[in-house]
Structures are given as C-alpha cells and as structure tokens.
Amino acid sequence: MSKYIALIGAGNWGKNYLRNLYDMGVLHCVLDKSKDIIKARPRVYPDINCVDDEDDILKNREIKAVVIAAPAHLHYGMTKKCLLAGKHILVEKPLALEYGDGKELVDIAERKKRILMVGYILHNHYAVRRLREIIDSGEIGDIRYIYSNRLNLGILRANENVLWSFAPHDISLILILMDNQEPLYVNAFGESYITGGVYDTTVTELGFRKRLKSHIFLSWLHPYKGTEICNHRQ
C-alpha cells in the first residue's frame, strides 16, 4: 500500500492518528513543531519520516491527503494552505475559530473538488447511532430537553476557550439527536479566570422548534470530572 497521507501534529491527540496511520501503512510523513515530540516518536516508530517544513508536505505530489491535529488556532491557516495545494483534508475540531473562516474553507474545498472532513469521531460511535434509532422509533416519545455536561480539572489552553475546545462534539451530537434541525437561537455566556479573554467556564443554550431546548455546561476548572449527554422526553 502506498504512503500518501501526511500528519501535522503528533502530540496529545495527534499521537492517535499517528498510531493508526502507521499501522495502516499509509503514513508518508509527520510534521510537528515540538522537538521533544519529534524526538520521542521515532523511538516507537523507528522508520517514521519526520519533516521540518510545511513545504515538504504542500509541494510533495506523492502526498494526496493531510490529517491536521495541531492546536485549534492553527486549523484555519493550515487547512487553507493544504486545500490550495490540492490535498484532501481531515482536520480535528473545530474547523476554524470564526464562522467566516470556516465558510471560506468549505468554499475552497468545493471549488477545488477536495474532501474536507472534520474529526467528529463520536458520530460513528455505536451508542450514538443506537440512540438515534431509539428516538426515530418513537420508543421514548418526543424529546423536549437535552443537556450536556463536560467538566474536568484539565489542561488550560491559551489560544482557545473551553467552548471551542469541549463543545463541538456536544453541539454536533445534539444536532444529530434533533435530526440536524438548526437551532432558532443560541445564547452563550462564560468567564475567564486564568487567562484574560480565554473563557474557562461557559454555559450555552440552544432553542429549537416546538419549544425544544438544550444546554451545554463546560468547564476545565471543575474539581470533579464528568461527561454526560442526557435527554428528557414527553
């Protein structure tokens, strides 16, 4: 099998992509700005090809696709460069930190006829698919309220707030459970306690048709870890 996929970012989450791409035999090369990470990876994957510059990926015609698992504030710029270079893209969530940037990436992908995919891994989880089947069957009645808590005393980010870091999965799952209907309104508020301008705790409310509502409570300053998505029916 030819090695035609490059990986940008081999750190906290990128190491999972690295393992799978390597095991599949499709990993062409890895780019990570952290020298410590690059030094550590060859000890586990002795024949791994590490590159130092984006151009080693962008200008290489053997590379057909790129997986981007870099910090969130770099997603837009890296994805745009790779799309313009004619690469297919799998980028970790969030796609971008601004709506306009995300729309631009979608437009470029359509114009270039390239695949642009965001890494919403939970979409394919058996429990999520099964829950959607139960809702569709009418077994639990009409859903009226969904709440999601994602709480932890975890890693503090300096460039992305807790909403961008934690909420994309929860929002996408709520939309799946609501048959992908768009919310009528979204309200969100939060507070930054550690780094000015970077929210550590947020609460988001989404309102849908037929008085259906949901809320998402997020914090990486919470003393107890907790992750749950629950729904209430009528």
Buried (B, 14 or more C-beta within 10 A) or exposed (E): EEBBBBBBBBBEBBBEBBBEBBEEEBBBBBBBEEEEBBEEBEEEBEEBEBBEEBEBBBEBEEBBBBBBBBBBBBBBEBBBBBBEBEBBBBBBBBBBBEEEBBEBBEEBBEEBEBEBEBBBEBEEEEEBEEBBEEBEEEEEEEBBBBBBBBBBEBEBBEEBBBBBBBBBBBBBBBBBBBEEEEBEEEEBEBEBEEEEEBBBBBBBBBBBEEEBBBBBBBBBBBEEEEEEBEBEEE
